[in-house]
Amino acid sequence: MALYESVFIARQDISAAQVEQLAETFAGIVRDNGGQIAKTEHWGLKTLAYKIKKNRKGHYVLMNLDAPAAAVAEMERNMAINEDVLRVMTVRVDKLEEGPSAMMQRRDERDRGDRGDRGPRGPRSDRFGDRAERAPRREEGDQA
C-alpha cells in the first residue's frame, strides 16, 4: 500500500467536536476500503490567506494514511461532497513523519515564549533622552 498525507480545512462555524467527528468519518472510509490511519492531528482554527467560500478562518486537520489508491480516492470523493469541508490536499509521500508535524512543533515553540531574536530592552530614559533635562509639565490650573 502507498503512504499519503492528507490535509483538509473545515468551515469556521462548526465546533471542534464536529471537526473531530468529520475526521473520524473520513478515517472510517479509509479503514472500510482496506487502509490504515497512522496519525491524525488537529491543527486548530487558523486564519486563511484568502476567503474560501465566504470563510476567513478554517479548522485544519492532518491525516497520515497507509492505504490503497482506491481508498484515498473514495475519501476525497466524500470530502468533496461534504459541505463542511472547504479544501482538501492529499499528497503521496515516500515515508510518513514520526512524531508531531512541523505545524505542531511550531506551536510548541511559540508556547515557550523564547524571545532570543530580540536584543535586551534598555531603560526608557535611554530611548527618549534624559528626562531630567526637560522642563516640568504644567498642570491645567497652572499659569506660566
Contact map, one row per residue, 1 for C-alpha under 8 A:
111000000000000000000000000000000010000000000000000000000000000001110000000000000000000000000000000000000000000000000000000000000000000000000000
111100000000000000000000000000000000000000000000000000000000000001111000000000000000000000011000000000000000000000000000000000000000000000000000
111110000000000000000000000000000000000000000000000000000000000111100000000000000000000000011111000000000000000000000000000000000000000000000000
011111000000000000000000000000000000000000000000000000000000000111100000000000000000000001111001000000000000000000000000000000000000000000000000
001111100000000000000000000000000000000000000000000000000000011110000000000000000000000001111001000000000000000000000000000000000000000000000000
000111110000000000000000000000000000000000000000000000000000011110000000000000000000000111100000000000000000000000000000000000000000000000000000
000011111000000000000000000000000000000000000000000000000001111000000000000000000000000111000000000000000000000000000000000000000000000000000000
000001111100000000000000000000000000000000000000000000000001110000000000000000000000111110000000000000000000000000000000000000000000000000000000
000000111110000000000000000000000000000000000000000000000111100000000000000000000000111100000000000000000000000000000000000000000000000000000000
000000011111010000100000000000000000000000000000000000000111000000000000000000000001111000000000000000000000000000000000000000000000000000000000
000000001111110000000000000000000000000000000000000000101110000000000000000000000001110000000000000000000000000000000000000000000000000000000000
000000000111111000000000000000000000000000001000000000111110000000000000000000000000000000000000000000000000000000000000000000000000000000000000
000000000011111000000000000000000000000000000000000000000000000000000000000000000000000000000000000000000000000000000000000000000000000000000000
000000000111111101100000000000000000000000000000000000000000000000000000000000000001000000000000000000000000000000000000000000000000000000000000
000000000001111111100000000000000000000000000000000000000000000000000000000000000000000000000000000000000000000000000000000000000000000000000000
000000000000011111110000000000000000000000010000000000000010000000000000000000000000000000000000000000000000000000000000000000000000000000000000
000000000000001111111000000000000000000000000000000000000000000000000000000000000000000000000000000000000000000000000000000000000000000000000000
000000000000011111111100000000000000000000000000000000000000000000000000000000000000000000000000000000000000000000000000000000000000000000000000
000000000100011111111110000000000000000000000000000000000010000000000000000000000000000000000000000000000000000000000000000000000000000000000000
000000000000000111111111000000000000000001000000000000000000000000000000000000000000000000000000000000000000000000000000000000000000000000000000
000000000000000011111111100000000000000000000000000000000000000000000000000000000000000000000000000000000000000000000000000000000000000000000000
000000000000000001111111110000000000000000000000000000000000000000000000000000000000000000000000000000000000000000000000000000000000000000000000
000000000000000000111111111000000000000100000000000000000000100000000000000000000000000000000000000000000000000000000000000000000000000000000000
000000000000000000011111111100000000000000000000000000000000000000000000000000000000000000000000000000000000000000000000000000000000000000000000
000000000000000000001111111110000000000000000000000000000000000000000000000000000000000000000000000000000000000000000000000000000000000000000000
000000000000000000000111111111000000000000000000000000000000000000000000001001100000000000000000000000000000000000000000000000000000000000000000
000000000000000000000011111111100001100000000000000000000000000000000000000000000000000000000000000000000000000000000000000000000000000000000000
000000000000000000000001111111110000000000000000000000000000000000000000000000000000000000000000000000000000000000000000000000000000000000000000
000000000000000000000000111111111000000000000000000000000000000000000010011000000000000000000000000000000000000000000000000000000000000000000000
000000000000000000000000011111111111100000000000000000000000000000100011011000000000000000000000000000000000000000000000000000000000000000000000
000000000000000000000000001111111111100000000000000000000000000000000010000000000000000000000000000000000000000000000000000000000000000000000000
000000000000000000000000000111111110000000000000000000000000000000000000000000000000000000000000000000000000000000000000000000000000000000000000
000000000000000000000000000011111110000000000000000000000000000000010110000000000000000000000000000000000000000000000000000000000000000000000000
000000000000000000000000000001111111000000000000000000000000000000110010000000000000000000000000000000000000000000000000000000000000000000000000
100000000000000000000000000001111111100000000000000000000000000011110010000000000000000000000000000000000000000000000000000000000000000000000000
000000000000000000000000001001100111110000000000000000000000000011100000000000000000000000000000000000000000000000000000000000000000000000000000
000000000000000000000000001001100011111100000000000000000000001111000000000000000000000000000000000000000000000000000000000000000000000000000000
000000000000000000000000000000000001111100000000000000000000001111000000000000000000000000000000000000000000000000000000000000000000000000000000
000000000000000000000000000000000000111110000000000000000000011110000000000000000000000000000000000000000000000000000000000000000000000000000000
000000000000000000000010000000000000111111000000000000000000111100000000000000000000000000000000000000000000000000000000000000000000000000000000
000000000000000000000000000000000000001111100000000000000000111000000000000000000000000000000000000000000000000000000000000000000000000000000000
000000000000000000010000000000000000000111110000000000000011110000000000000000000000000000000000000000000000000000000000000000000000000000000000
000000000000000000000000000000000000000011111100000000000011110000000000000000000000000000000000000000110000000000000000000000000000000000000000
000000000000000100000000000000000000000001111100000000000011100000000000000000000000000000000000000000000000000000000000000000000000000000000000
000000000001000000000000000000000000000000111110000000001111000000000000000000000000000000000000000000000000000000000000000000000000000000000000
000000000000000000000000000000000000000000111111000000001111000000000000000000000000000000000000000000000000000000000000000000000000000000000000
000000000000000000000000000000000000000000001111100000011100000000000000000000000000000000000000000000000000000000000000000000000000000000000000
000000000000000000000000000000000000000000000111111100011100000000000000000000000000000000000000000000000000000000000000000000000000000000000000
000000000000000000000000000000000000000000000011111000010000000000000000000000000000000000000000000000000000000000000000000000000000000000000000
000000000000000000000000000000000000000000000001111100010000000000000000000000000000000000000000000000000000000000000000000000000000000000000000
000000000000000000000000000000000000000000000001111111111000000000000000000000000000000000000000000000000000000000000000000000000000000000000000
000000000000000000000000000000000000000000000001011111110000000000000000000000000000010000000000000000000000000000000000000000000000000000000000
000000000000000000000000000000000000000000000000001111100000000000000000000000000000010000000000000000000000000000000000000000000000000000000000
000000000000000000000000000000000000000000000000001111110000000000000000000000000000000000000000000000000000000000000000000000000000000000000000
000000000011000000000000000000000000000000000000001111111100000000000000000000000000000000000000000000000000000000000000000000000000000000000000
000000000001000000000000000000000000000000000011111101111100000000000000000000000000000000000000000000000000000000000000000000000000000000000000
000000000011000000000000000000000000000000001111001000111110000000000000000000000000000000000000000000000000000000000000000000000000000000000000
000000001111000000000000000000000000000000001111000000111111000000000000000000000000000000000000000000000000000000000000000000000000000000000000
000000001111000100100000000000000000000001111100000000001111100000000000000000000000000000000000000000000000000000000000000000000000000000000000
000000111100000000000000000000000000000001111100000000000111110000000000000000000000000000000000000000000000000000000000000000000000000000000000
000000111000000000000010000000000000000111110000000000000011111000000000000000000000000000000000000000000000000000000000000000000000000000000000
000011110000000000000000000000000000001111100000000000000001111100000000000000000000000000000000000000000000000000000000000000000000000000000000
000011100000000000000000000000000000111110000000000000000000111110000000000000000000000000000000000000000000000000000000000000000000000000000000
001111000000000000000000000000000000111100000000000000000000011111000000000000000000000000000001000000000000000000000000000000000000000000000000
001111000000000000000000000000000011111000000000000000000000001111100000000000000000000000000000000000000000000000000000000000000000000000000000
111100000000000000000000000000000011110000000000000000000000000111110000000000000000000000000000000000000000000000000000000000000000000000000000
111100000000000000000000000001000111000000000000000000000000000011111011000000000000000000000000000000000000000000000000000000000000000000000000
110000000000000000000000000000001110000000000000000000000000000001111111000000000000000000000000000000000000000000000000000000000000000000000000
010000000000000000000000000000000000000000000000000000000000000000111111100000000000000000000000000000000000000000000000000000000000000000000000
000000000000000000000000000000001000000000000000000000000000000000011111110000000000000000000000000000000000000000000000000000000000000000000000
000000000000000000000000000011101110000000000000000000000000000000111111111000000000000000000000000000000000000000000000000000000000000000000000
000000000000000000000000000001000000000000000000000000000000000000111111111100000000000000000000000000000000000000000000000000000000000000000000
000000000000000000000000000000000000000000000000000000000000000000001111111110000000000000000000000000000000000000000000000000000000000000000000
000000000000000000000000000011000000000000000000000000000000000000000111111111000000000000000000000000000000000000000000000000000000000000000000
000000000000000000000000010011000000000000000000000000000000000000000011111111100000000000000000000000000000000000000000000000000000000000000000
000000000000000000000000000000000000000000000000000000000000000000000001111111110000000100000000000000000000000000000000000000000000000000000000
000000000000000000000000000000000000000000000000000000000000000000000000111111111000000000000000000000000000000000000000000000000000000000000000
000000000000000000000000010000000000000000000000000000000000000000000000011111111100000000000000000000000000000000000000000000000000000000000000
000000000000000000000000010000000000000000000000000000000000000000000000001111111100100100000000000000000000000000000000000000000000000000000000
000000000000000000000000000000000000000000000000000000000000000000000000000111111110100100000000000000000000000000000000000000000000000000000000
000000000000000000000000000000000000000000000000000000000000000000000000000011111110000000000000000000000000000000000000000000000000000000000000
000000000000000000000000000000000000000000000000000000000000000000000000000001111111100000000000000000000000000000000000000000000000000000000000
000000000000000000000000000000000000000000000000000000000000000000000000000000011111110000000000000000000000000000000000000000000000000000000000
000000000110010000000000000000000000000000000000000000000000000000000000000000000111110000000000000000000000000000000000000000000000000000000000
000000011110000000000000000000000000000000000000000000000000000000000000000000110111111100000000000000000000000000000000000000000000000000000000
000000011110000000000000000000000000000000000000000110000000000000000000000000000011111100000000000000000000000000000000000000000000000000000000
000000011100000000000000000000000000000000000000000000000000000000000000000000000000111110000000000000000000000000000000000000000000000000000000
000001111000000000000000000000000000000000000000000000000000000000000000000100110000111111000000000000000000000000000000000000000000000000000000
000001110000000000000000000000000000000000000000000000000000000000000000000000000000001111100000000000000000000000000000000000000000000000000000
000111100000000000000000000000000000000000000000000000000000000000000000000000000000000111110000000000000000000000000000000000000000000000000000
000111000000000000000000000000000000000000000000000000000000000000000000000000000000000011111000000000000000000000000000000000000000000000000000
011110000000000000000000000000000000000000000000000000000000000000000000000000000000000001111100000000000000000000000000000000000000000000000000
011110000000000000000000000000000000000000000000000000000000000000000000000000000000000000111111000000000000000000000000000000000000000000000000
001000000000000000000000000000000000000000000000000000000000000000000000000000000000000000011111000000000000000000000000000000000000000000000000
001000000000000000000000000000000000000000000000000000000000000000000000000000000000000000001111100000000000000000000000000000000000000000000000
001110000000000000000000000000000000000000000000000000000000000100000000000000000000000000001111110000000000000000000000000000000000000000000000
000000000000000000000000000000000000000000000000000000000000000000000000000000000000000000000011111110000000000000000000000000000000000000000000
000000000000000000000000000000000000000000000000000000000000000000000000000000000000000000000001111110000000000000000000000000000000000000000000
000000000000000000000000000000000000000000000000000000000000000000000000000000000000000000000000111110000000000000000000000000000000000000000000
000000000000000000000000000000000000000000000000000000000000000000000000000000000000000000000000111111111000000000000000000000000000000000000000
000000000000000000000000000000000000000000000000000000000000000000000000000000000000000000000000111111111000000000000000000000000000000000000000
000000000000000000000000000000000000000000000000000000000000000000000000000000000000000000000000000111111100000000000000000000000000000000000000
000000000000000000000000000000000000000000100000000000000000000000000000000000000000000000000000000111111110000000000000000000000000000000000000
000000000000000000000000000000000000000000100000000000000000000000000000000000000000000000000000000111111111000000000000000000000000000000000000
000000000000000000000000000000000000000000000000000000000000000000000000000000000000000000000000000111111111100000000000000000000000000000000000
000000000000000000000000000000000000000000000000000000000000000000000000000000000000000000000000000001111111110000000000000000000000000000000000
000000000000000000000000000000000000000000000000000000000000000000000000000000000000000000000000000000111111111000000000000000000000000000000000
000000000000000000000000000000000000000000000000000000000000000000000000000000000000000000000000000000011111111100000000000000000000000000000000
000000000000000000000000000000000000000000000000000000000000000000000000000000000000000000000000000000001111111111000000000000000000000000000000
000000000000000000000000000000000000000000000000000000000000000000000000000000000000000000000000000000000111111111000000000000000000000000000000
000000000000000000000000000000000000000000000000000000000000000000000000000000000000000000000000000000000011111110000000000000000000000000000000
000000000000000000000000000000000000000000000000000000000000000000000000000000000000000000000000000000000001111111000000000000000000000000000000
000000000000000000000000000000000000000000000000000000000000000000000000000000000000000000000000000000000000111111100000000000000000000000000000
000000000000000000000000000000000000000000000000000000000000000000000000000000000000000000000000000000000000110111110000000000000000000000000000
000000000000000000000000000000000000000000000000000000000000000000000000000000000000000000000000000000000000000011111100000000000000000000000000
000000000000000000000000000000000000000000000000000000000000000000000000000000000000000000000000000000000000000001111110000000000000000000000000
000000000000000000000000000000000000000000000000000000000000000000000000000000000000000000000000000000000000000000111110000000000000000000000000
000000000000000000000000000000000000000000000000000000000000000000000000000000000000000000000000000000000000000000111111000000000000000000000000
000000000000000000000000000000000000000000000000000000000000000000000000000000000000000000000000000000000000000000011111100000000000000000000000
000000000000000000000000000000000000000000000000000000000000000000000000000000000000000000000000000000000000000000000111110000000000000000000000
000000000000000000000000000000000000000000000000000000000000000000000000000000000000000000000000000000000000000000000011111000000000000000000000
000000000000000000000000000000000000000000000000000000000000000000000000000000000000000000000000000000000000000000000001111101100000000000000000
000000000000000000000000000000000000000000000000000000000000000000000000000000000000000000000000000000000000000000000000111111100000000000000000
000000000000000000000000000000000000000000000000000000000000000000000000000000000000000000000000000000000000000000000000011111110000000000000000
000000000000000000000000000000000000000000000000000000000000000000000000000000000000000000000000000000000000000000000000001111111110000000000000
000000000000000000000000000000000000000000000000000000000000000000000000000000000000000000000000000000000000000000000000011111111100000000000000
000000000000000000000000000000000000000000000000000000000000000000000000000000000000000000000000000000000000000000000000011111111000000000000000
000000000000000000000000000000000000000000000000000000000000000000000000000000000000000000000000000000000000000000000000000111111110000000000000
000000000000000000000000000000000000000000000000000000000000000000000000000000000000000000000000000000000000000000000000000011111110000000000000
000000000000000000000000000000000000000000000000000000000000000000000000000000000000000000000000000000000000000000000000000011011111110000000000
000000000000000000000000000000000000000000000000000000000000000000000000000000000000000000000000000000000000000000000000000010011111110000000000
000000000000000000000000000000000000000000000000000000000000000000000000000000000000000000000000000000000000000000000000000000000111111000000000
000000000000000000000000000000000000000000000000000000000000000000000000000000000000000000000000000000000000000000000000000000000111111000000000
000000000000000000000000000000000000000000000000000000000000000000000000000000000000000000000000000000000000000000000000000000000111111100000000
000000000000000000000000000000000000000000000000000000000000000000000000000000000000000000000000000000000000000000000000000000000001111110000000
000000000000000000000000000000000000000000000000000000000000000000000000000000000000000000000000000000000000000000000000000000000000011111000000
000000000000000000000000000000000000000000000000000000000000000000000000000000000000000000000000000000000000000000000000000000000000001111100000
000000000000000000000000000000000000000000000000000000000000000000000000000000000000000000000000000000000000000000000000000000000000000111110110
000000000000000000000000000000000000000000000000000000000000000000000000000000000000000000000000000000000000000000000000000000000000000011111100
000000000000000000000000000000000000000000000000000000000000000000000000000000000000000000000000000000000000000000000000000000000000000001111100
000000000000000000000000000000000000000000000000000000000000000000000000000000000000000000000000000000000000000000000000000000000000000000111110
000000000000000000000000000000000000000000000000000000000000000000000000000000000000000000000000000000000000000000000000000000000000000001111111
000000000000000000000000000000000000000000000000000000000000000000000000000000000000000000000000000000000000000000000000000000000000000001001111
000000000000000000000000000000000000000000000000000000000000000000000000000000000000000000000000000000000000000000000000000000000000000000000111
